[in-house]
Amino acid sequence: MSTMWTRTTGWLTLTGALVTEVWALLPAVSPSAVALSDRARLLPLLVTTACALGWLAASAVAHRRERARQERLRPERLGHEWFGPDLEKRPPRTAGRAVTVLLGVALALGSTAALAQAVGPDGAEGRWTQRVLRAGGGTYTVEIAEVLGTPRRTGVNVNDHQVWSAPMVLEVPWSDGEPRRLTLDRVETLDEPEPGDSVSVMFAANDLGLGARAHEYGAMSGIAGLWILVLGLIGSIFTAGMLTSGSGTVGRLRAFDPGTHLPAAALLALGAGLDLVVVFAWPPTALGWLLALAAATTPPLATWWAIRRLSYGR
C-alpha cells in the first residue's frame, strides 16, 4: 500500500542512493579524493541511510494498516461473501518509467561504486597519501640533482620507453621558497636518468616531516578505475532497460513485505559496511579488492532475493 510518506521517503532514498554512489565513484576519477574529510565522505551515506530507515518505518506502518483493512473486510465479518474477493487486496501500482530507470541505474552504480573504493593507494601508502593531500600537498615536477649509483631497467615499458630506477637526489621546493635537496632510495624515470631531468614527486611543501615519494610507472589504479567506470555505464544502461521492460514486476516489489525487503536491506547494509572497511581501515591491496568485490555482489544479491520471493510467493 502506497501512502504519501512511503512515496516521499522512497523518492528520497532513491535520490540519496544515486548521490551517494556518484560521490563514492570519486576515487575512480581522481586519486585526490582520499583527501576528503571523513565527514564529507560519510555524510551522503548517512543521509541515505536515514531516508531508507524512514521508508522502512513508513512502509511497515502502511503494511500493518493494510492488513488491518483486509481483516475488517473478510466475508465472515461483513456477512456478504461476494465482498471478499473484490476488496481483500488492492492491486499493486505499475512503476513509472522514471522509477524503473533510476532504480536500474542505482543498482548498477551500487556495484560500480563498491569496486571503486579499492582503486588508488592502499595500506601504509594510502594513509601517507591522505596525510600529504590533507596537508595541502600534491604531485609536482622536480629536477634531478644527482643520480646515485648505476640506474637499472625495471622491465616496464611505457609508450615504447623503458622505465629506469635508481636512488637520486632531487631539488624539491619547500614552503619557505628555498629548494631543498632530498634523497630518495628509488625514483623511476622514462629512459635512463641524468642530472637535470625532471621527475614527478608527491610531497607537502608545508610539512617537511612527511617526506616525499616518486611516481611509479606501471601502476594499475588508473586503468582499473577507467574499466570500472565503463562497466558501470554499460551496467546502468542494461539494468535500466531491463527494469523498464519489467515495470509491472518493479511495481509489485514496491509493495512492502518484511520477508522480502528486510533481508534485501540487510544485504545492502553489509555491502556498505564492507566498503567502509576498505575506505577507513586501509587494508592491503589484495584484501581491499576482495572486500570491494564482496561488497559489489550485494546489490545483485538483494535484487535476486526480492525477485525470488516474488516468483515463489511471499
C-alpha positions in Angstrom: 0.0 0.0 0.0 1.4 3.4 -1.0 1.0 6.5 1.1 2.3 10.0 0.9 5.0 9.0 3.5 6.1 5.9 1.6 6.3 7.7 -1.7 8.2 10.7 -0.2 10.7 8.6 1.7 11.0 6.2 -1.2 12.0 9.0 -3.6 14.4 10.5 -1.0 16.0 7.1 -0.6 16.4 6.5 -4.3 17.8 10.0 -4.9 20.1 9.8 -1.9 21.4 6.4 -3.1 22.2 7.8 -6.5 24.0 10.8 -5.0 25.9 8.6 -2.6 27.0 6.3 -5.4 28.2 9.1 -7.7 30.1 10.6 -4.7 31.6 7.2 -4.0 32.9 7.0 -7.6 35.3 9.8 -7.0 38.3 7.5 -6.2 38.0 6.0 -9.6 38.0 9.5 -11.2 40.6 11.3 -9.1 43.1 9.9 -6.6 42.9 13.2 -4.7 39.5 12.1 -3.4 41.3 10.4 -0.4 41.9 14.0 0.9 38.2 14.5 1.6 37.4 14.6 5.3 35.8 11.6 6.9 32.7 13.7 7.5 32.4 14.6 3.8 32.8 11.0 2.7 30.3 9.7 5.2 27.6 12.4 5.0 25.8 11.2 1.8 25.7 7.6 3.1 24.3 8.7 6.5 21.6 10.8 4.9 20.6 8.0 2.6 20.6 5.5 5.4 18.2 7.8 7.4 15.9 8.1 4.4 15.9 4.3 3.9 15.1 3.7 7.6 12.3 6.2 7.2 10.9 4.4 4.2 11.1 1.0 6.0 9.2 2.5 9.0 6.6 4.2 6.9 6.1 1.1 4.8 5.8 -1.1 7.9 3.1 1.2 9.2 1.3 1.2 5.9 1.6 -2.6 5.6 0.1 -3.1 9.1 -2.8 -0.8 8.3 -3.4 -2.6 5.0 -3.5 -5.9 6.8 -6.0 -4.5 9.4 -8.1 -3.2 6.5 -8.1 -6.7 4.9 -9.1 -8.2 8.3 -12.1 -5.9 8.5 -13.2 -6.7 5.0 -13.2 -10.5 5.5 -16.5 -12.0 4.3 -17.4 -13.6 7.6 -17.0 -10.2 9.3 -19.1 -8.4 6.7 -21.7 -11.0 6.3 -21.5 -10.7 2.5 -19.5 -13.5 0.9 -19.2 -11.7 -2.5 -17.5 -8.7 -1.0 -14.3 -10.7 -0.1 -12.6 -11.4 -3.4 -13.1 -7.8 -4.7 -11.9 -5.9 -1.6 -9.5 -8.3 0.1 -6.4 -6.9 -1.6 -5.6 -3.8 -3.6 -3.7 -4.4 -6.9 -0.1 -3.0 -7.0 0.6 0.1 -9.0 2.7 -0.2 -12.1 6.0 1.6 -11.6 6.6 4.6 -13.8 9.4 4.9 -16.3 11.4 7.4 -14.0 11.3 4.9 -11.1 12.5 2.0 -13.2 15.2 3.9 -14.9 16.6 5.5 -11.7 16.3 2.2 -9.8 18.2 0.3 -12.6 21.0 3.0 -12.6 21.1 2.8 -8.8 21.5 -0.9 -8.8 24.3 -0.9 -11.4 26.1 2.1 -9.8 25.9 0.4 -6.4 28.2 -2.4 -7.5 30.4 0.1 -9.5 30.8 2.4 -6.5 31.7 -0.6 -4.3 34.5 -1.6 -6.6 35.7 2.0 -6.9 36.6 2.0 -3.2 39.6 -0.3 -3.9 41.0 2.0 -6.6 44.0 4.1 -5.6 46.7 3.9 -2.9 46.1 1.5 0.0 47.7 0.2 3.1 50.5 2.4 4.5 50.9 4.2 1.2 47.2 5.1 1.3 47.5 6.6 4.8 50.6 8.6 3.8 48.9 9.9 0.6 45.9 11.0 2.6 48.1 12.9 5.1 50.1 14.6 2.3 47.0 15.7 0.4 45.3 16.9 3.6 48.4 18.9 4.3 48.0 20.8 1.0 50.5 18.7 -0.9 50.3 17.0 -4.3 52.3 15.7 -7.2 54.9 18.1 -8.6 57.6 18.0 -11.3 61.1 18.5 -9.8 64.6 18.3 -11.1 67.2 15.6 -10.6 70.2 17.0 -8.9 72.3 13.8 -8.8 71.9 10.1 -9.7 73.3 7.8 -7.1 74.8 4.5 -8.2 74.0 2.8 -11.5 70.5 3.1 -12.9 68.8 -0.2 -13.8 65.9 -1.2 -16.1 62.7 -2.2 -14.3 61.4 -4.3 -17.2 58.4 -1.9 -17.6 57.7 -0.2 -20.9 55.5 2.9 -21.2 54.8 4.2 -24.8 57.9 2.4 -26.1 60.0 4.0 -23.4 62.0 1.9 -20.9 61.4 2.6 -17.2 64.6 3.0 -15.3 65.2 3.1 -11.5 67.9 4.5 -9.3 68.5 6.3 -6.0 68.6 10.0 -6.6 69.0 13.4 -5.1 66.2 15.8 -6.0 65.8 19.6 -5.9 62.5 20.0 -4.1 61.0 23.5 -3.5 59.6 23.8 0.1 57.2 26.3 1.5 59.9 28.8 2.6 60.8 29.3 -1.1 64.2 27.7 -0.8 64.9 24.5 -2.7 65.9 21.5 -0.6 67.9 18.5 -1.6 66.0 15.3 -0.9 67.5 11.8 -1.3 65.1 9.1 -2.3 66.1 5.4 -2.4 64.0 4.7 -5.5 63.0 7.0 -8.3 61.6 5.8 -11.6 62.1 7.7 -14.9 61.3 7.1 -18.6 64.6 6.4 -20.3 68.0 6.4 -18.5 68.1 9.3 -15.9 70.6 12.1 -16.0 71.1 15.2 -13.7 68.8 18.0 -14.9 66.0 15.7 -16.0 62.5 16.1 -14.4 60.6 13.5 -12.4 57.2 13.5 -10.7 57.2 13.5 -6.9 54.4 13.7 -4.3 55.1 15.8 -1.2 53.6 18.5 1.0 55.6 21.7 1.0 54.0 22.8 4.3 55.1 19.7 6.2 58.7 18.6 5.8 58.3 15.7 8.1 56.0 13.8 5.8 58.8 13.3 3.3 58.3 12.6 -0.5 57.6 9.7 -2.8 58.4 9.4 -6.5 55.8 8.4 -9.1 55.8 4.7 -10.0 55.1 3.7 -13.6 53.0 0.7 -14.5 50.5 1.2 -11.6 47.1 -0.3 -12.4 44.9 2.0 -10.4 44.2 4.4 -13.2 43.4 1.6 -15.7 41.2 -0.2 -13.1 39.3 3.0 -12.4 38.6 3.6 -16.1 37.3 0.0 -16.6 35.1 0.2 -13.5 33.5 3.4 -14.9 33.0 1.8 -18.3 31.4 -1.3 -16.8 29.2 0.9 -14.6 27.9 2.9 -17.6 27.2 -0.3 -19.5 25.5 -1.9 -16.5 23.4 1.2 -15.9 22.0 1.2 -19.4 21.4 -2.6 -19.4 19.8 -2.7 -15.9 17.6 0.4 -16.5 16.3 -1.1 -19.8 15.6 -4.5 -18.1 13.7 -2.9 -15.3 11.7 -0.6 -17.6 10.6 -3.6 -19.6 9.5 -5.3 -16.4 7.8 -2.3 -14.8 5.0 -4.5 -13.6 7.4 -6.6 -11.5 9.0 -3.5 -10.1 5.6 -2.2 -9.1 4.8 -5.4 -7.2 8.2 -5.2 -5.5 7.4 -1.7 -4.2 4.6 -3.2 -2.0 6.4 -3.7 1.3 6.9 -7.2 2.6 9.1 -7.8 5.7 10.4 -11.2 4.4 11.5 -9.5 1.1 12.7 -6.0 2.0 14.4 -6.6 5.3 16.8 -9.3 4.1 17.5 -7.2 1.0 18.2 -4.1 3.1 20.5 -6.2 5.3 22.5 -7.3 2.3 22.9 -3.7 1.1 23.9 -2.7 4.6 26.5 -5.5 4.6 27.9 -4.2 1.4 28.2 -0.7 2.7 29.9 -1.9 5.8 32.5 -3.9 3.8 33.2 -0.7 1.7 33.6 1.4 4.9 36.3 -1.1 6.0 38.1 -0.5 2.7 37.8 3.2 2.9 38.8 3.8 6.6 40.9 0.7 7.6 43.3 0.9 4.6 43.7 -2.9 4.2 46.4 -4.3 1.9 45.8 -4.3 -1.8 44.6 -7.9 -2.2 42.3 -7.8 0.9 40.9 -4.4 -0.2 40.0 -5.7 -3.6 38.5 -8.8 -2.1 36.3 -6.8 0.3 35.3 -4.4 -2.5 34.4 -7.3 -4.8 32.3 -8.9 -2.0 30.5 -5.5 -1.4 29.8 -5.3 -5.2 27.9 -8.5 -5.1 25.3 -7.3 -2.6 23.1 -5.2 -4.9 22.6 -8.1 -7.4 22.1 -10.5 -4.5 19.5 -8.2 -2.9 17.7 -8.0 -6.3 17.9 -11.7 -6.8 16.3 -12.3 -3.3 13.5 -9.9 -4.0 12.6 -11.4 -7.4 12.9 -14.9 -6.0 10.5 -14.1 -3.2 8.1 -12.6 -5.7 8.3 -15.6 -8.0 7.8 -18.2 -5.3 5.3 -16.2 -3.3 5.8 -14.1 -0.2 
